[in-house]
Amino acid sequence: ELSGLLLGRVDFFLPNNNNKDNELAKERVGSQTVFAWPFPEAATVAKVLKARGNTYAAMGTAPEIWNDMLGLLVNVVPRPWWQNKKFSKFMADFS
């Protein structure tokens, strides 16, 4: 399963686009680490739009340490724990 798997870095700006807003995005956000996350939109949007191919959703956060921590937790914490409501609530409250 992909959920929580670190996928690498993506640009949060458009390459070869020098307009003011894009330059701000490049300066303020730049490239960030993202990880797979089970947003239902990844499956439902493609279905509604009748798009072909594979879809997935990814997200990242700042500061970067939160992405690193999530990646570590996904590798260390057993999958069934994430499905436990008390554990998930604890993690939500912690974050």
Backbone torsions as a table, in degrees:
resi	resn	phi	psi	omega
1	GLU	NA	141.4	-177.4
2	LEU	-79.9	-24.8	-171.8
3	SER	-48.1	124.0	178.0
4	GLY	83.9	-7.7	-178.6
5	LEU	-72.0	127.8	177.1
6	LEU	-67.1	128.3	-176.4
7	LEU	-102.0	-12.7	-178.4
8	GLY	119.8	-154.1	-177.3
9	ARG	-115.3	143.8	175.5
10	VAL	-130.5	153.3	176.7
11	ASP	-84.2	134.8	176.0
12	PHE	-103.2	39.0	176.5
13	PHE	-154.0	165.1	-179.0
14	LEU	-92.5	130.3	178.1
15	PRO	-69.1	150.4	176.9
16	ASN	57.0	32.9	177.2
17	ASN	-128.7	113.8	-173.2
18	ASN	-103.2	19.7	179.0
19	ASN	-71.0	162.4	-172.9
20	LYS	-57.8	-46.4	-178.2
21	ASP	-64.6	-40.9	179.7
22	ASN	-65.9	-39.8	177.8
23	GLU	-63.8	-37.3	176.1
24	LEU	-63.6	-44.0	178.5
25	ALA	-61.9	-42.4	179.5
26	LYS	-63.1	-41.9	-178.9
27	GLU	-71.2	-45.5	-172.9
28	ARG	-84.2	-34.9	-175.7
29	VAL	-110.8	-48.4	177.8
30	GLY	66.7	-138.1	177.4
31	SER	-103.0	137.9	-178.4
32	GLN	-133.5	153.3	174.2
33	THR	-72.1	138.5	176.8
34	VAL	-128.6	156.6	177.2
35	PHE	-134.4	155.7	179.7
36	ALA	-69.0	142.8	-179.3
37	TRP	-144.0	141.4	-172.9
38	PRO	-81.6	55.4	173.8
39	PHE	-69.2	132.7	-179.6
40	PRO	-64.7	-22.6	-178.7
41	GLU	-59.0	-30.4	-178.6
42	ALA	-58.8	-34.6	179.3
43	ALA	-92.5	-41.4	-172.1
44	THR	-74.4	-37.6	-179.8
45	VAL	-62.6	-46.2	179.9
46	ALA	-61.1	-39.6	-180.0
47	LYS	-65.3	-47.3	-178.6
48	VAL	-64.5	-39.8	-179.2
49	LEU	-83.7	-2.7	-177.4
50	LYS	55.1	41.8	178.4
51	ALA	-83.1	142.6	177.6
52	ARG	-97.0	157.7	177.5
53	GLY	102.9	-174.7	-179.2
54	ASN	-92.4	146.2	175.4
55	THR	-130.0	152.0	172.7
56	TYR	-154.4	161.7	177.5
57	ALA	-114.9	143.8	178.6
58	ALA	-136.0	152.6	177.3
59	MET	-146.4	162.8	175.8
60	GLY	-148.4	169.8	-178.7
61	THR	-144.5	171.6	177.2
62	ALA	-129.8	146.3	1.4
63	PRO	-72.3	162.6	-175.9
64	GLU	-52.7	-30.2	-178.4
65	ILE	-56.8	-32.7	179.2
66	TRP	-65.2	-37.8	176.6
67	ASN	-65.1	-42.6	178.7
68	ASP	-63.8	-41.9	179.7
69	MET	-64.2	-43.4	179.5
70	LEU	-62.9	-43.4	177.7
71	GLY	-58.5	-42.8	178.1
72	LEU	-64.6	-46.8	-179.4
73	LEU	-60.9	-40.3	-179.8
74	VAL	-63.3	-35.2	179.5
75	ASN	-78.1	-26.2	-174.3
76	VAL	-97.9	-41.9	-175.1
77	VAL	-80.9	128.8	178.8
78	PRO	-59.2	140.5	-177.7
79	ARG	-51.8	-43.2	-178.8
80	PRO	-59.4	-27.9	179.0
81	TRP	-62.9	-37.0	-178.4
82	TRP	-65.8	-23.3	179.3
83	GLN	-86.8	-6.9	178.7
84	ASN	-82.3	123.3	-174.9
85	LYS	-59.3	-42.1	-178.8
86	LYS	-64.9	-43.1	179.1
87	PHE	-64.5	-45.4	-179.7
88	SER	-62.8	-39.1	177.8
89	LYS	-65.1	-42.5	177.3
90	PHE	-57.9	-46.9	-179.0
91	MET	-64.6	-39.1	178.1
92	ALA	-64.7	-44.8	179.3
93	ASP	-65.5	-37.7	179.3
94	PHE	-63.5	-42.9	-176.0
95	SER	-74.5	NA	NA
